[in-house]
Amino acid sequence: MSPQLFSSSLISPAVQAHLPEGYLIRPLEMADYHKGYFDCLAGLTVVGSVSEEQFQQTFESMLRCQNVYYIVVIEDQKASRVVATGTLVVEQKFLRGCAKAGHIEDIVVHDSQRGKKFGIRLIDQLRYLGTAIGCYKLLLTCSETNEPFYQKSGFERKDLHMAQYINHPLPPPQQQQQQQTLPHSQPIPVPVPVPKRLPLPRLETLHCPQLVNSPP
Ligand SMILES: CC(C)(COP(=O)(O)OP(=O)(O)OC[C@H]1O[C@@H](n2cnc3c(N)ncnc32)[C@H](O)[C@@H]1OP(=O)(O)O)[C@@H](O)C(=O)NCCC(=O)NCCS
């Protein structure tokens, strides 16, 4: 079986029960590289070109950060295709007695499959995960056009979201790994050019928190 990013025991049976027949909600798997995961993600933003090796290295590095990355997919089992995906990133804090906050990211439903409540099911699943893991709040940012969708999932507008994009290329993953394994006595080469100050992107995203207070 293809490695999964987290335990499938954290998938909500109720969310699965609400999906149409032939669709499975589950953790991201290594094999999803060949099941259209990137086609699905491309409905959200620029994906860039990611080789299978890069995908596997990134998957493995997420696996090593235990209890942080939870990427969920919905698969059309007949077609063996990923039709929807969403991510929960768990942030460990010192605040509030070492509490955890959940960040919802990269929610996308393949454009051929929208309007079937897959978006809502993804959010339900990520809330289930956040509750099971013990997050005290869930946060996300979105465009004004998606605000009604998130409101239907129980989120509300709060505060202001700000962003600054940093324009320097990172070394390829292999080089990054070599840098991390250098002995402490050696200076770590950091090939970072002085970042150019970029015009700030338009602040058109909303910041939508949700308090999580019910057990799964
Ligand atoms: C936003 C998105 C995830 C919604 O997924 P979906 O599966 O089509 O949405 P659902 O079928 O679960 O919709 C649930 C409800 O939200 C409503 N809804 C969905 N998107 C909406 C939008 N953009 N504006 C207003 N209402 C919306 C639906 O009409 C539905 O309402 P209902 O319960 O009254 O019938 C999907 O359109 C998408 O992938 N968009 C492109 C990527 C993107 O923008 N992602 C969000 C990043 S923050």
The ligand as an SDF file (V2000), in Angstrom:
LIG
                    3D

 48 50  0  0  0  0  0  0  0  0999 V2000
  -14.4170   27.2770   -3.2180 C   0  0  0  0  0  0  0  0  0  0  0  0
  -14.5670   25.8000   -3.5710 C   0  0  0  0  0  0  0  0  0  0  0  0
  -13.5560   24.9940   -2.7490 C   0  0  0  0  0  0  0  0  0  0  0  0
  -15.9830   25.3360   -3.2360 C   0  0  0  0  0  0  0  0  0  0  0  0
  -16.0930   23.9440   -3.4550 O   0  0  0  0  0  0  0  0  0  0  0  0
  -17.4480   23.2630   -3.9520 P   0  0  0  0  0  0  0  0  0  0  0  0
  -17.3220   21.8110   -3.7480 O   0  0  0  0  0  0  0  0  0  0  0  0
  -17.7730   23.7120   -5.3300 O   0  0  0  0  0  0  0  0  0  0  0  0
  -18.4850   23.9030   -2.9470 O   0  0  0  0  0  0  0  0  0  0  0  0
  -19.7110   23.1530   -2.2260 P   0  0  0  0  0  0  0  0  0  0  0  0
  -20.4770   22.3780   -3.2550 O   0  0  0  0  0  0  0  0  0  0  0  0
  -19.1960   22.3800   -1.0650 O   0  0  0  0  0  0  0  0  0  0  0  0
  -20.5270   24.4270   -1.7460 O   0  0  0  0  0  0  0  0  0  0  0  0
  -21.1260   24.4980   -0.4890 C   0  0  0  0  0  0  0  0  0  0  0  0
  -21.9930   25.7120   -0.4390 C   0  0  0  0  0  0  0  0  0  0  0  0
  -21.2000   26.8770   -0.6410 O   0  0  0  0  0  0  0  0  0  0  0  0
  -21.6750   27.6170   -1.7700 C   0  0  0  0  0  0  0  0  0  0  0  0
  -20.5230   28.1490   -2.4680 N   0  0  0  0  0  0  0  0  0  0  0  0
  -19.4610   27.4760   -2.9310 C   0  0  0  0  0  0  0  0  0  0  0  0
  -18.5800   28.3200   -3.4690 N   0  0  0  0  0  0  0  0  0  0  0  0
  -19.1230   29.5570   -3.3580 C   0  0  0  0  0  0  0  0  0  0  0  0
  -18.6870   30.8490   -3.7180 C   0  0  0  0  0  0  0  0  0  0  0  0
  -17.5040   31.0560   -4.3130 N   0  0  0  0  0  0  0  0  0  0  0  0
  -19.5070   31.8920   -3.4430 N   0  0  0  0  0  0  0  0  0  0  0  0
  -20.6950   31.7050   -2.8440 C   0  0  0  0  0  0  0  0  0  0  0  0
  -21.1460   30.4910   -2.4560 N   0  0  0  0  0  0  0  0  0  0  0  0
  -20.3650   29.4420   -2.7070 C   0  0  0  0  0  0  0  0  0  0  0  0
  -22.4360   26.6100   -2.6100 C   0  0  0  0  0  0  0  0  0  0  0  0
  -23.3850   27.2420   -3.4310 O   0  0  0  0  0  0  0  0  0  0  0  0
  -23.0540   25.7470   -1.5400 C   0  0  0  0  0  0  0  0  0  0  0  0
  -24.1820   26.4320   -1.0100 O   0  0  0  0  0  0  0  0  0  0  0  0
  -25.5010   25.6220   -0.5170 P   0  0  0  0  0  0  0  0  0  0  0  0
  -25.0470   24.7460    0.6260 O   0  0  0  0  0  0  0  0  0  0  0  0
  -26.4350   26.6920   -0.0940 O   0  0  0  0  0  0  0  0  0  0  0  0
  -25.9560   24.8230   -1.6860 O   0  0  0  0  0  0  0  0  0  0  0  0
  -14.3610   25.5400   -5.0930 C   0  0  0  0  0  0  0  0  0  0  0  0
  -15.2000   26.3950   -5.8080 O   0  0  0  0  0  0  0  0  0  0  0  0
  -12.9240   25.7320   -5.5640 C   0  0  0  0  0  0  0  0  0  0  0  0
  -12.1450   24.7900   -5.5480 O   0  0  0  0  0  0  0  0  0  0  0  0
  -12.5930   26.9500   -6.0220 N   0  0  0  0  0  0  0  0  0  0  0  0
  -11.2630   27.2350   -6.5910 C   0  0  0  0  0  0  0  0  0  0  0  0
  -10.1710   27.2060   -5.5570 C   0  0  0  0  0  0  0  0  0  0  0  0
  -10.4400   28.1750   -4.4130 C   0  0  0  0  0  0  0  0  0  0  0  0
  -10.7750   29.3290   -4.6120 O   0  0  0  0  0  0  0  0  0  0  0  0
  -10.2600   27.6510   -3.1860 N   0  0  0  0  0  0  0  0  0  0  0  0
  -10.4360   28.4150   -1.9790 C   0  0  0  0  0  0  0  0  0  0  0  0
   -9.1430   28.9770   -1.5470 C   0  0  0  0  0  0  0  0  0  0  0  0
   -9.3150   30.0210   -0.1280 S   0  0  0  0  0  0  0  0  0  0  0  0
  1  2  1  0
  2  3  1  0
  2  4  1  0
  2 36  1  0
  4  5  1  0
  5  6  1  0
  6  7  2  0
  6  8  1  0
  6  9  1  0
  9 10  1  0
 10 11  2  0
 10 12  1  0
 10 13  1  0
 13 14  1  0
 14 15  1  0
 15 16  1  0
 15 30  1  0
 16 17  1  0
 17 18  1  0
 17 28  1  0
 18 19  1  0
 18 27  1  0
 19 20  2  0
 20 21  1  0
 21 22  1  0
 21 27  2  0
 22 23  1  0
 22 24  2  0
 24 25  1  0
 25 26  2  0
 26 27  1  0
 28 29  1  0
 28 30  1  0
 30 31  1  0
 31 32  1  0
 32 33  2  0
 32 34  1  0
 32 35  1  0
 36 37  1  0
 36 38  1  0
 38 39  2  0
 38 40  1  0
 40 41  1  0
 41 42  1  0
 42 43  1  0
 43 44  2  0
 43 45  1  0
 45 46  1  0
 46 47  1  0
 47 48  1  0
M  END
$$$$
